[in-house]
Amino acid sequence: MKCPGQDTQYWNAEAIFETQCPECGHPMEFFKDDATRRCGGCKKKIVNPKMDFGCASYCKFAEQCLGTLPEEFVAQRDDLFKDRVAVEMKRYLGTDFKRFGHAAKVANYAEKIGKKEKGNLPVILCAAYLYDIGVKNAQNKYDSTKAEYLDKESPAVARELMEKLGAKKELINEVVEMVGHHNRPQENDDISRKILHDADMLSHMAACEDKNDVEHKEFKQKLDKLFLTNAGNELARQVLLDTN
C-alpha cells in the first residue's frame, strides 16, 4: 500500500507550489513529494521547504517512499526520533501522567543544557524519556521505585521499546547504557550522563514546593556542588532563583 501522503489521489491544489531559491532567489516549482530539487539559477540542491519529514524519522521504508533523503535531514534523523520515543513512552505508561510529565520536563531541560554543552542530543533526549521507564516493573517486583530498582528494570524495557521503533543499534546501546545508571556521575564520566543528571535534578527541584523557603544566598552556594555542568548550573539559577 502506498503512503497516503505520497499518493497523488489524495493531493489537493497545494500539492504543487512555487517558491524562491533561498540561495539566489530564482523561482522554483516543487511537487509535494519532492525531497529536493536543483535550482535552475544557482544549480544548488534545495530541500523542499514544505515537506514534512516527521514520519521519515522512524519509518524504515522512508527512502523507498521519498527517494534519497536530503543530507540535511539525515543529519537530524536521530534528533527527530526522540518524538517517537516520547509517544511510545506515554503509551507504555498509560495513565501515569505524573511520570510522563516529569520525563517531558527532564527532556526539555536536557535539550537546553545539552545544546550549550554540545552533548549528544539524540542519545540524551531519548534517555531522558526512558530514564525511569522500568517503574512499573520495579513497583510490581519490589514494591519500590528506588533508583537501584529502576537501574535494574529500566534498561530492558528501554531496549525493547527502541527496538520496536526500529532504532539503530548504536543509538539503542548508548541510550540503554545511560538509562541503567541513576547514580551521580563521576568527574571523568561522559558529558551526556552529566547533562541528564543535571536535567533530572533540576526537574525534581523545580517541582519542590519548599524551594521558595530557601534563602537565595544560601541556595546559590549549594548550586555549584549540586550541578555538574556550567549550563546546568546557569539554567538552575534561572529556573529556581528567577535570575537572568
VEXTOR-602385 format. One line per 8 residues: number of its first residue (from 1); their letters; for each residue x, y, z of N, C-alpha, C. Coordinates in pm, 1 decimal, padded with zeros to 6 digits. Atoms other than C-alpha are relative to their C-alpha. Layout:
<sites>
NUM> a> X/Y/Z/X/Y/Z/X/Y/Z | ...
</sites>
This chain:
<sites>
1> mkcpgqdt> 00083.6/-00119.2/00000.0/00000.0/00000.0/00000.0/00087.2/00124.3/00000.0 | -00078.2/-00121.8/00007.9/00133.1/00342.2/-00093.7/-00036.0/00093.4/00114.4 | 00024.1/-00096.9/-00107.4/00174.4/00602.4/00179.4/-00099.7/00104.8/-00048.4 | 00100.2/-00097.9/00042.0/-00136.7/00830.4/00162.9/00059.4/00137.7/-00025.8 | -00061.4/-00131.3/00018.2/00085.8/01134.1/00194.8/00068.7/00016.4/-00134.2 | -00069.2/-00006.4/00127.6/00262.3/01044.2/-00130.2/-00087.0/-00046.7/-00117.0 | 00090.6/00048.4/00104.1/-00037.2/00902.8/-00324.5/-00072.5/00119.4/-00061.8 | 00053.1/-00119.1/00066.3/-00147.8/01161.0/-00584.2/-00152.3/00011.6/00008.4
9> qywnaeai> 00145.6/-00008.5/-00006.5/-00516.6/01071.7/-00545.3/-00047.0/00077.2/00122.9 | 00034.5/-00074.5/-00120.5/-00508.5/01239.6/-00203.3/00050.0/00144.6/-00006.6 | -00056.2/-00134.5/00010.6/-00336.9/01556.3/-00328.8/-00108.9/00103.5/-00026.5 | 00090.6/-00110.9/00027.8/-00507.9/01895.1/-00343.5/00075.7/00107.7/-00078.4 | -00059.8/-00107.3/00080.5/-00431.1/02228.1/-00510.8/00136.0/00045.1/00052.5 | -00126.5/-00043.0/-00059.8/-00141.0/02287.7/-00273.1/00111.6/-00102.0/-00020.0 | -00099.7/00105.7/00019.2/00040.1/01970.9/-00381.9/00114.3/00043.7/-00089.9 | -00104.6/-00056.6/00085.6/00233.5/02169.9/-00643.8/00005.4/00149.1/00029.1
17> fetqcpec> -00008.6/-00139.6/-00039.9/00362.6/02508.5/-00538.8/00129.0/00063.3/-00050.4 | -00117.4/-00075.5/00042.5/00610.4/02779.3/-00634.5/00061.7/00070.0/00119.6 | -00072.5/-00068.5/-00105.6/00874.4/02931.4/-00413.6/00124.8/00062.0/-00061.5 | -00124.8/-00057.7/00047.5/01208.0/03108.9/-00439.9/00117.8/-00072.5/00062.7 | -00121.4/00063.0/-00052.2/01552.7/02960.4/-00400.9/00054.0/00083.6/00115.6 | -00051.0/-00075.4/-00115.4/01680.5/03057.9/-00055.8/00142.8/00049.3/-00020.1 | -00139.0/-00038.7/00025.4/02029.5/03092.0/-00203.2/00010.9/00119.6/-00094.4 | -00014.9/-00105.4/00101.3/01973.1/03313.0/-00507.0/-00130.3/00070.5/-00036.4
25> ghpmeffk> 00126.8/-00064.7/00028.1/01602.0/03399.0/-00519.8/-00064.5/-00039.6/-00131.0 | 00055.1/00044.2/00127.6/01541.6/03219.9/-00850.0/-00130.7/-00075.2/00023.6 | 00127.5/00071.5/-00017.0/01179.9/03093.6/-00895.6/00020.4/-00151.6/-00011.0 | -00007.4/00145.3/00002.0/01137.6/02722.8/-00822.6/-00139.4/-00058.6/00015.4 | 00126.4/00071.0/-00014.1/00849.3/02477.8/-00852.5/00025.3/-00134.0/00068.6 | -00013.7/00125.4/-00072.2/00810.1/02188.0/-00610.1/-00129.7/-00079.8/-00008.9 | 00111.3/00090.4/-00020.6/00581.9/01887.0/-00611.8/00002.6/-00041.7/00146.8 | 00011.5/00035.6/-00141.3/00458.1/01774.2/-00271.0/00098.9/-00108.0/00042.1
33> ddatrrcg> -00084.9/00112.4/-00037.5/00665.1/01456.7/-00281.3/00145.6/00016.5/-00041.2 | -00140.7/-00026.4/00030.1/00989.7/01620.5/-00397.4/00077.6/00016.3/00130.3 | -00085.6/-00020.1/-00117.3/01251.7/01574.1/-00126.5/00091.1/00119.9/-00023.8 | -00085.9/-00112.7/00038.1/01486.6/01813.5/-00309.0/-00020.0/00028.6/-00148.4 | -00005.3/-00035.3/00141.8/01512.6/01997.6/-00640.2/00121.9/00087.8/-00023.4 | -00116.1/-00079.6/00037.0/01802.2/02157.9/-00822.0/-00047.8/00136.5/-00049.8 | 00037.2/-00134.6/00040.7/01770.9/02536.3/-00855.5/00049.1/00027.0/-00142.2 | -00038.6/-00030.7/00136.9/01769.7/02650.0/-01218.8/00091.9/00119.1/-00010.4
41> gckkkivn> -00086.6/-00116.8/00001.2/01958.3/02961.9/-01120.3/00140.6/-00029.6/00047.4 | -00132.9/00024.4/-00057.0/02245.0/02877.4/-00886.3/00042.6/-00146.1/-00007.3 | -00027.7/00143.0/00018.4/02222.3/02499.3/-00955.1/00020.4/-00076.6/00131.4 | -00016.3/00068.1/-00127.2/02228.1/02417.3/-00583.5/-00122.7/-00086.3/00029.4 | 00110.0/00088.0/-00037.5/02017.2/02130.9/-00444.3/-00071.2/00061.4/00121.5 | 00079.6/-00065.6/-00103.6/01736.8/02279.4/-00233.0/-00101.9/-00098.0/00058.1 | 00095.6/00087.2/-00068.2/01530.9/02089.2/00024.7/-00140.0/00059.7/-00010.3 | 00139.5/-00042.4/00007.8/01152.8/02107.2/-00020.9/-00040.2/00069.8/00129.9
49> pkmdfgca> 00029.9/-00073.8/-00123.5/01051.6/02381.1/00228.9/-00131.7/-00040.1/00066.6 | 00129.8/00038.2/-00057.1/00702.3/02233.7/00279.2/-00010.7/-00147.9/00031.4 | 00011.5/00143.3/-00023.2/00784.9/01866.6/00308.5/00012.7/-00030.5/00148.9 | -00002.9/00042.1/-00140.1/00710.6/01712.7/00646.4/00070.6/-00133.8/00007.9 | -00078.2/00123.0/-00010.3/00980.8/01456.8/00720.9/-00023.9/-00071.6/00133.0 | 00022.8/00059.2/-00131.5/00828.1/01363.9/01056.9/-00005.8/-00151.6/-00001.6 | 00012.6/00145.2/00002.9/00729.0/01008.8/00961.7/00130.5/-00066.3/-00040.9 | -00125.5/00058.4/00047.0/01065.9/00954.3/00794.1/00101.9/-00014.5/00111.7
57> syckfaeq> -00093.0/00012.0/-00111.8/01233.8/00990.4/01132.0/-00003.0/-00138.2/00062.2 | 00007.7/00133.3/-00059.8/01116.5/00640.8/01224.5/-00040.0/-00109.1/-00098.6 | 00048.0/00100.9/00094.1/00975.3/00468.4/00914.3/00115.8/-00064.1/-00075.6 | -00111.0/00069.4/00064.5/01210.8/00202.9/00777.3/-00012.5/-00000.1/-00152.4 | 00020.2/-00006.4/00144.4/01061.6/00248.6/00429.5/00012.0/00143.5/-00052.4 | -00003.5/-00141.6/00035.7/01131.6/00623.4/00424.6/00068.5/00026.0/-00133.6 | -00073.3/-00027.4/00122.5/01389.2/00613.0/00146.7/-00070.5/-00058.0/-00122.0 | 00076.1/00056.1/00110.6/01170.3/00387.7/-00069.4/-00117.6/00091.5/-00034.1
65> clgtlpee> 00116.1/-00086.7/00017.7/00881.3/00628.5/-00018.9/00040.2/00135.7/-00057.2 | -00036.7/-00136.1/00034.1/01064.1/00959.6/-00055.2/00118.2/00009.9/-00094.7 | -00122.2/-00005.8/00078.8/01369.6/00863.2/-00254.0/00116.8/00027.7/00091.2 | -00118.3/-00029.4/-00081.0/01718.0/00957.5/-00138.8/-00027.7/00120.5/00088.5 | 00030.4/-00107.2/-00093.7/01674.3/01164.6/00172.4/00109.5/00105.9/-00001.1 | -00099.2/-00106.6/-00001.4/01847.0/01505.0/00188.2/00101.0/-00018.0/00113.0 | -00104.2/00012.7/-00103.1/02176.0/01512.5/00376.8/-00038.1/00078.8/00124.2 | 00038.7/-00083.7/-00113.8/02034.1/01789.9/00594.5/-00096.6/-00073.7/00092.0
73> fvaqrddl> 00094.8/00075.9/-00080.9/01755.6/01559.4/00705.1/00066.1/-00117.1/00069.4 | -00067.1/00116.3/-00056.8/01974.1/01253.7/00758.7/00077.2/00039.7/00125.6 | -00078.4/-00047.5/-00114.5/02189.5/01459.1/00995.7/-00088.2/00022.9/00121.9 | 00090.8/-00029.4/-00110.7/01880.8/01537.8/01204.8/-00089.9/-00117.5/00035.4 | 00095.1/00109.9/-00014.4/01710.3/01199.2/01184.3/-00005.9/-00053.8/00142.7 | -00000.6/00050.7/-00136.6/01819.3/01075.1/01526.2/-00061.4/00100.4/00096.9 | 00061.1/-00101.4/-00085.5/01715.1/01407.7/01679.2/-00151.8/-00011.5/-00003.6 | 00144.9/00011.4/00013.6/01362.3/01358.8/01544.4/-00054.1/-00126.9/00064.5
81> fkdrvave> 00044.1/00128.1/-00053.0/01348.1/01003.1/01676.3/-00050.9/00012.1/00143.3 | 00042.8/-00017.7/-00139.5/01301.7/01131.9/02030.1/-00150.4/00019.4/00011.4 | 00143.9/-00022.4/-00003.6/00946.7/01233.2/01941.0/-00076.2/-00132.2/-00003.2 | 00061.1/00131.8/00004.5/00858.6/00873.7/01856.5/00017.4/-00071.3/00133.6 | -00026.4/00060.0/-00130.4/01019.1/00760.2/02180.9/-00095.5/00057.8/00104.4 | 00089.3/-00064.9/-00095.8/00811.3/01012.5/02374.9/-00141.9/-00054.4/-00011.9 | 00135.2/00052.3/00022.5/00487.3/00889.6/02217.4/-00011.3/-00142.7/00051.8 | 00004.2/00139.9/-00043.1/00572.3/00524.1/02282.3/00011.2/-00010.9/00151.6
89> mkrylgtd> -00015.2/-00000.3/-00145.4/00679.6/00600.0/02638.2/-00131.3/00037.7/00067.6 | 00128.4/-00041.7/-00055.0/00349.2/00778.2/02703.3/-00101.3/-00113.2/-00011.2 | 00091.0/00113.1/00019.7/00158.4/00481.7/02559.6/00029.9/-00110.3/00101.3 | -00040.2/00106.3/-00092.2/00355.4/00240.3/02779.0/-00043.0/00031.7/00143.2 | 00032.7/-00038.1/-00137.5/00293.2/00436.2/03099.7/-00150.5/00014.9/00022.6 | 00144.8/-00009.5/-00014.4/-00078.1/00473.1/03029.3/-00044.1/00124.4/00074.3 | 00055.6/-00114.2/-00073.8/-00242.2/00694.2/03290.3/00096.4/00059.1/00103.1 | -00098.2/-00056.7/-00093.1/00077.2/00767.4/03482.5/00048.1/00134.7/-00054.6
97> fkrfghaa> -00027.4/-00130.3/00058.8/00062.5/01131.3/03372.5/00111.0/00074.7/00075.2 | -00102.9/-00066.8/-00079.3/00285.8/01249.3/03655.7/00139.0/-00044.0/-00045.3 | -00129.8/00052.3/00042.6/00571.8/01024.1/03544.8/00036.5/00052.4/-00139.7 | -00028.1/-00050.5/00134.1/00536.6/01130.1/03181.2/00030.9/00149.0/00003.8 | -00025.1/-00143.1/-00011.6/00517.5/01496.9/03280.3/00141.3/00028.9/00048.2 | -00136.2/-00016.3/-00049.8/00841.3/01461.3/03473.9/00101.5/-00026.3/-00111.1 | -00091.5/00034.2/00108.4/01012.8/01293.9/03178.4/00004.4/00110.4/-00105.4 | 00005.2/-00108.1/00098.7/00896.9/01570.8/02944.7/00078.4/00121.7/00047.7
105> kvanyaek> -00075.3/-00112.7/-00055.2/01041.5/01835.2/03176.3/00149.8/-00028.5/-00002.3 | -00141.5/00038.0/00003.9/01368.9/01645.0/03203.1/00053.5/00015.8/-00142.1 | -00042.3/-00010.8/00139.5/01387.6/01626.5/02823.5/00015.1/00146.4/-00041.0 | -00005.3/-00142.1/00032.3/01317.0/01998.6/02796.4/00126.1/00064.7/00056.9 | -00120.4/-00055.2/-00062.5/01591.3/02090.9/03042.0/00126.1/-00060.0/-00063.6 | -00116.2/00067.2/00058.0/01828.2/01834.3/02890.6/00035.5/00058.6/-00136.0 | -00026.2/-00058.6/00131.7/01787.5/01987.3/02546.2/00067.8/00136.1/00013.6 | -00059.3/-00132.0/-00020.6/01867.9/02335.8/02675.5/00144.0/-00011.1/00048.6
113> igkkekgn> -00135.3/00018.9/-00052.3/02169.5/02215.8/02871.8/00089.4/-00063.8/-00104.6 | -00078.3/00074.0/00098.1/02284.3/01976.2/02600.8/00048.3/00084.5/-00116.1 | -00040.2/-00086.8/00110.6/02290.5/02241.9/02330.1/00119.9/00085.3/00038.2 | -00111.4/-00084.6/-00043.9/02521.9/02462.3/02534.3/00125.4/-00081.0/00030.6 | -00115.0/00084.5/-00034.5/02741.9/02175.0/02649.7/00045.6/-00085.8/-00118.5 | -00033.3/00076.1/00122.1/02749.1/02027.8/02296.6/-00000.7/-00151.2/00026.3 | 00013.9/00142.3/-00026.9/02629.5/01688.2/02418.7/-00065.1/-00071.9/-00117.1 | 00061.5/00083.1/00103.7/02495.6/01403.3/02206.6/-00151.5/00002.4/00020.8
121> lpvilcaa> 00141.5/-00022.9/-00026.5/02134.9/01525.3/02192.9/-00091.1/-00119.0/-00031.9 | 00087.8/00115.2/00025.1/01975.2/01221.0/02024.0/00002.1/-00100.8/00114.1 | -00014.2/00094.7/-00109.9/02110.0/00995.6/02299.1/-00058.6/00057.7/00129.1 | 00043.4/-00063.6/-00124.4/02042.8/01239.7/02581.9/-00152.1/00010.8/00007.6 | 00143.6/-00022.7/-00002.5/01683.6/01315.7/02482.2/-00079.1/-00130.2/00003.1 | 00066.5/00130.6/-00008.8/01584.9/00953.5/02423.0/00014.1/-00055.3/00141.4 | -00023.5/00048.7/-00136.1/01741.3/00863.3/02757.8/-00083.8/00076.5/00101.6 | 00080.5/-00081.0/-00091.7/01555.5/01149.9/02926.2/-00142.3/-00054.2/00010.1
129> ylydigvk> 00134.6/00054.9/-00000.7/01222.8/00999.2/02824.8/-00004.6/-00140.6/00059.1 | 00001.4/00140.9/-00041.6/01325.2/00643.6/02912.3/00072.1/-00025.4/00132.7 | -00082.2/00011.8/-00120.3/01525.0/00712.8/03228.9/-00067.2/-00083.2/00108.5 | 00073.6/00070.6/-00105.7/01253.7/00576.9/03462.1/-00102.5/-00097.2/-00058.0 | 00100.7/00079.9/00069.5/01071.4/00355.0/03212.4/-00027.6/-00134.8/00068.1 | 00020.0/00126.9/-00069.0/01115.9/00049.5/03434.7/-00081.4/00010.6/00127.0 | 00071.3/-00024.7/-00124.5/00896.7/00199.6/03705.7/-00110.2/-00102.4/00026.9 | 00108.4/00097.2/-00021.7/00604.7/-00041.0/03651.6/00055.7/-00134.7/00045.4
137> naqnkyds> -00062.2/00126.4/-00040.3/00830.7/-00345.3/03674.0/00055.1/00008.1/00141.2 | -00057.2/-00017.9/-00133.4/01003.5/-00204.7/03981.1/-00109.2/-00006.5/00107.2 | 00110.8/00001.2/-00096.0/00673.1/-00149.7/04155.8/-00057.0/-00140.7/00017.2 | 00056.8/00135.4/-00005.0/00546.5/-00497.1/04066.1/00092.8/-00099.5/00068.9 | -00095.5/00097.0/-00053.1/00864.8/-00682.7/04162.1/00047.8/00032.3/00140.8 | -00063.5/-00037.9/-00126.6/00998.8/-00482.6/04455.3/-00087.4/00092.2/00086.1 | 00087.6/-00093.1/-00070.7/00707.0/-00259.0/04558.3/00077.4/00126.0/00037.9 | -00084.1/-00116.3/-00025.5/00953.9/00029.2/04528.7/00042.8/00063.1/-00131.6
145> tkaeyldk> -00050.3/-00069.8/00119.2/01069.4/00292.8/04281.2/00135.9/00063.8/00029.5 | -00133.8/-00050.2/-00031.2/01412.8/00347.5/04434.3/00090.0/-00012.7/-00123.1 | -00090.5/-00005.2/00115.6/01693.7/00425.2/04191.2/00064.1/-00135.1/-00029.2 | -00066.8/00128.6/00021.7/01859.5/00086.5/04243.3/-00089.7/-00098.1/-00075.5 | 00093.1/00089.0/00070.0/01545.5/-00091.6/04120.2/-00029.9/00050.1/-00141.2 | 00016.8/-00055.9/00134.2/01498.1/00146.4/03829.0/00120.0/-00034.7/-00086.8 | -00121.3/00040.1/00072.4/01858.5/00069.4/03730.4/-00011.9/-00142.7/-00052.2 | 00013.4/00140.5/00038.1/01768.3/-00299.1/03717.8/-00103.6/-00020.2/-00109.8
153> espavare> 00113.6/00028.0/00087.3/01439.9/-00275.4/03531.3/-00009.2/00087.7/-00124.9 | 00017.5/-00092.9/00111.9/01464.3/00025.5/03300.5/00073.9/-00038.2/-00128.3 | -00072.3/00029.9/00124.5/01735.6/-00090.6/03053.9/-00071.4/-00097.4/-00092.7 | 00065.7/00100.7/00083.9/01546.0/-00396.4/02930.0/-00125.7/00056.6/-00065.8 | 00121.9/-00058.7/00054.7/01222.1/-00204.1/02885.2/00035.8/00102.8/-00107.2 | -00043.8/-00101.8/00096.7/01405.3/00080.2/02709.7/00047.5/-00064.1/-00129.7 | -00050.4/00068.9/00119.1/01578.9/-00160.0/02473.2/-00115.6/-00056.7/-00083.1 | 00113.4/00058.9/00070.8/01255.6/-00339.1/02385.7/-00080.4/00107.3/-00073.5
161> lmeklgak> 00077.7/-00107.5/00059.4/01076.1/-00011.7/02319.5/00070.5/00057.4/-00122.7 | -00073.6/-00059.5/00111.5/01350.9/00128.2/02096.0/00016.1/-00097.6/-00116.6 | -00007.2/00100.3/00107.6/01388.3/-00197.0/01903.4/-00133.3/-00006.7/-00073.2 | 00133.4/00000.3/00059.7/01014.5/-00191.8/01843.7/-00015.6/00115.1/-00098.9 | 00009.2/-00117.5/00085.6/01052.4/00153.9/01689.9/00101.8/-00001.9/-00113.1 | -00096.6/00012.9/00108.1/01338.1/00039.1/01468.4/00120.9/00089.8/00012.5 | -00117.3/-00084.9/-00019.7/01615.4/00248.3/01622.7/00128.3/-00072.6/-00039.1 | -00129.6/00058.0/00034.2/01974.4/00193.5/01514.4/00063.6/-00061.2/00124.8
169> kelinevv> -00062.0/00069.9/-00113.2/02176.7/-00045.0/01732.6/00089.6/00092.2/00081.2 | -00090.7/-00090.1/-00070.4/02432.0/00222.9/01814.9/-00076.1/00092.6/00093.6 | 00080.8/-00090.5/-00082.2/02163.1/00459.3/01940.9/-00061.3/-00075.2/00117.4 | 00059.8/00081.3/-00106.6/01992.1/00183.7/02139.4/00100.8/-00027.7/00110.2 | -00101.4/00036.7/-00099.1/02312.4/00073.9/02310.7/00041.3/00119.2/00086.3 | -00041.2/-00118.3/-00076.5/02411.4/00427.1/02411.1/-00110.1/00046.1/00094.2 | 00111.7/-00042.2/-00085.3/02065.4/00511.0/02544.0/-00016.9/-00096.1/00116.8 | 00016.8/00101.2/-00105.4/02035.4/00184.5/02738.3/00110.3/00012.2/00104.9
177> emvghhnr> -00111.9/-00017.7/-00094.0/02377.4/00244.7/02893.3/-00029.4/00114.9/00096.6 | 00032.2/-00113.7/-00085.9/02261.3/00583.4/03025.2/-00117.7/-00029.7/00091.7 | 00120.2/00030.8/-00077.1/01924.0/00454.3/03140.3/00031.2/-00089.1/00120.0 | -00034.0/00091.9/-00108.1/02091.3/00192.4/03356.6/00086.3/00058.5/00109.2 | -00084.5/-00062.6/-00102.2/02279.4/00446.5/03570.6/-00070.3/00120.7/00060.4 | 00065.5/-00109.7/-00070.0/02080.7/00657.5/03814.6/00090.8/00062.3/00106.6 | -00091.4/-00055.3/-00099.6/02380.0/00716.5/04040.0/00063.8/00127.8/-00052.1 | -00062.1/-00126.7/00038.5/02556.2/01053.1/04039.8/00126.8/-00026.0/-00081.4
185> pqenddis> -00119.1/00020.1/00084.1/02813.4/01069.5/03755.8/00127.0/00045.7/00069.4 | -00130.3/-00037.6/-00053.9/03180.5/01087.0/03846.4/00061.4/00108.7/-00087.5 | -00064.3/-00111.2/00069.6/03413.6/01366.7/03737.0/00042.1/-00037.8/-00141.5 | -00050.8/00042.8/00131.3/03553.4/01163.0/03446.0/-00105.8/-00069.5/-00085.7 | 00106.4/00063.2/00076.7/03213.9/01033.0/03326.1/-00033.8/00081.7/-00124.5 | 00040.8/-00062.4/00124.5/03070.2/01112.7/02984.4/-00087.2/00123.0/00025.9 | 00075.3/-00124.1/-00017.7/02925.4/01464.3/02946.4/-00149.6/-00023.4/-00013.8 | 00142.9/00027.3/00019.0/02594.1/01316.2/02832.1/-00065.9/-00042.6/00130.7
193> rkilhdad> 00054.3/00043.5/-00129.2/02543.3/01148.2/03168.9/-00012.5/00118.2/00095.8 | 00004.6/-00116.7/-00087.4/02621.0/01474.5/03347.7/-00116.4/00091.4/-00037.4 | 00110.0/-00083.6/00047.7/02372.7/01663.0/03132.8/-00133.9/-00057.6/00044.6 | 00124.8/00064.4/-00041.5/02097.3/01410.0/03202.2/-00018.9/00009.5/00150.7 | 00006.1/-00013.5/-00146.2/02179.8/01415.3/03573.3/-00048.8/00138.6/00039.0 | 00036.8/-00137.1/-00033.5/02151.9/01795.6/03585.2/-00145.3/00028.3/-00036.2 | 00137.6/-00022.5/00043.7/01825.6/01795.7/03388.9/-00098.5/-00069.1/00094.0 | 00086.6/00075.4/-00090.0/01672.5/01530.8/03614.9/-00007.0/00067.7/00136.4
201> mlshmaac> -00002.5/-00067.1/-00129.6/01783.0/01708.6/03931.0/-00077.6/00131.1/-00005.0 | 00068.9/-00127.9/00011.5/01654.5/02043.6/03806.9/-00150.8/-00019.7/-00005.4 | 00143.0/00027.6/00008.4/01316.3/01892.8/03724.6/-00058.3/-00030.8/00137.4 | 00045.6/00032.9/-00135.7/01283.6/01749.1/04075.5/-00001.3/00125.2/00089.3 | -00011.0/-00117.9/-00085.9/01399.2/02072.5/04239.7/-00103.4/00105.8/-00037.6 | 00098.2/-00099.3/00044.3/01169.3/02292.0/04029.6/-00139.7/-00036.1/00048.6 | 00131.3/00045.8/-00045.1/00872.8/02079.8/04141.2/-00014.0/00001.6/00151.7 | 00002.6/00001.3/-00146.1/00965.8/02103.9/04509.3/-00069.0/00125.1/00053.8
209> edkndveh> 00077.8/-00112.7/-00052.2/00716.0/02323.1/04694.3/00075.4/00078.2/00107.4 | -00072.6/-00066.4/-00108.3/00967.9/02407.0/04966.1/00112.3/00089.5/-00050.7 | -00114.6/-00074.3/00052.2/01214.1/02576.2/04730.9/-00006.7/00150.4/00029.8 | 00014.7/-00143.2/-00024.6/01070.0/02923.2/04796.9/00038.1/00040.4/00141.3 | -00035.1/-00030.9/-00138.5/01156.1/02895.3/05166.4/00151.0/00007.6/00021.6 | -00144.9/00000.4/-00013.0/01529.9/02873.1/05096.1/00056.2/00137.5/-00033.3 | -00065.1/-00128.6/00025.6/01744.5/03185.5/05118.9/00082.8/-00007.3/-00127.8 | -00070.7/00000.1/00128.0/01884.8/03278.9/04778.3/00151.4/-00010.8/00016.9
217> kefkqkld> -00144.6/-00000.2/-00019.7/02234.5/03340.6/04908.9/00049.1/-00139.1/00037.4 | -00036.7/00134.7/-00044.0/02248.1/03002.8/05080.4/-00014.5/-00099.8/-00114.4 | 00028.2/00092.2/00109.1/02098.7/02827.9/04780.4/00103.1/00012.4/-00111.8 | -00099.5/-00023.2/00105.0/02339.2/02985.6/04531.5/00130.7/-00071.5/00031.0 | -00125.2/00063.5/-00040.5/02630.5/02847.7/04729.4/-00004.9/-00151.4/-00019.5 | 00015.1/00145.1/00013.1/02490.9/02496.5/04700.4/-00007.3/-00045.7/-00146.2 | 00021.4/00039.7/00138.4/02420.6/02501.3/04326.9/00125.7/-00053.6/-00067.1 | -00125.2/00044.4/00061.8/02785.2/02466.3/04227.1/00032.3/-00144.3/00035.0
225> klfltnag> -00028.1/00137.1/-00044.1/02803.2/02142.6/04423.7/-00105.2/-00098.3/-00051.6 | 00108.4/00087.7/00041.5/02469.7/02006.5/04307.4/00003.1/-00030.6/-00149.2 | 00003.1/00016.8/00145.2/02501.7/02059.8/03932.2/00139.8/-00019.7/-00056.1 | -00129.4/00044.7/00049.9/02780.0/01908.4/03727.0/00046.5/00071.0/-00126.0 | -00037.9/-00071.7/00122.2/02775.7/02128.1/03415.8/-00023.6/00149.4/00019.7 | 00017.3/-00145.6/-00008.7/02810.4/02503.6/03374.4/-00137.9/00041.2/-00050.7 | 00131.0/-00033.2/00056.1/02498.9/02515.5/03157.8/-00112.2/-00042.2/00094.4 | 00099.4/00045.1/-00096.2/02305.4/02314.8/03417.0/-00010.1/00093.9/00117.7
233> nelarqvl> -00004.7/-00094.4/-00111.6/02413.3/02549.5/03693.3/-00067.8/00131.5/-00039.1 | 00057.9/-00125.4/00048.8/02317.9/02851.8/03484.7/-00151.7/-00009.8/-00014.1 | 00143.8/00018.5/00017.6/01975.2/02712.8/03396.0/-00069.9/-00014.1/00135.1 | 00057.6/00016.4/-00133.3/01913.4/02616.7/03759.2/-00021.3/00135.3/00067.6 | 00013.6/-00133.5/-00058.1/01972.6/02974.6/03867.3/-00118.4/00074.7/-00061.7 | 00110.7/-00066.6/00067.6/01726.4/03099.4/03606.6/-00135.1/-00056.9/00044.5 | 00127.0/00066.3/-00032.3/01457.8/02842.7/03692.3/-00033.5/00011.2/00148.9 | 00025.9/00007.1/-00144.2/01497.2/02822.7/04069.3/00008.2/00133.1/00071.4
241> ldtn> -00019.2/-00128.9/-00068.0/01607.6/03175.0/04157.2/-00058.2/00115.2/-00079.7 | 00061.3/-00102.3/00084.0/01434.8/03362.1/03874.2/00097.1/00112.8/-00029.1 | -00100.2/-00098.5/00035.1/01755.6/03534.8/03767.4/00038.9/-00017.6/-00145.2 | -00044.6/00004.1/00139.1/01894.6/03616.1/03421.8/00151.6/00001.9/-00007.5
</sites>
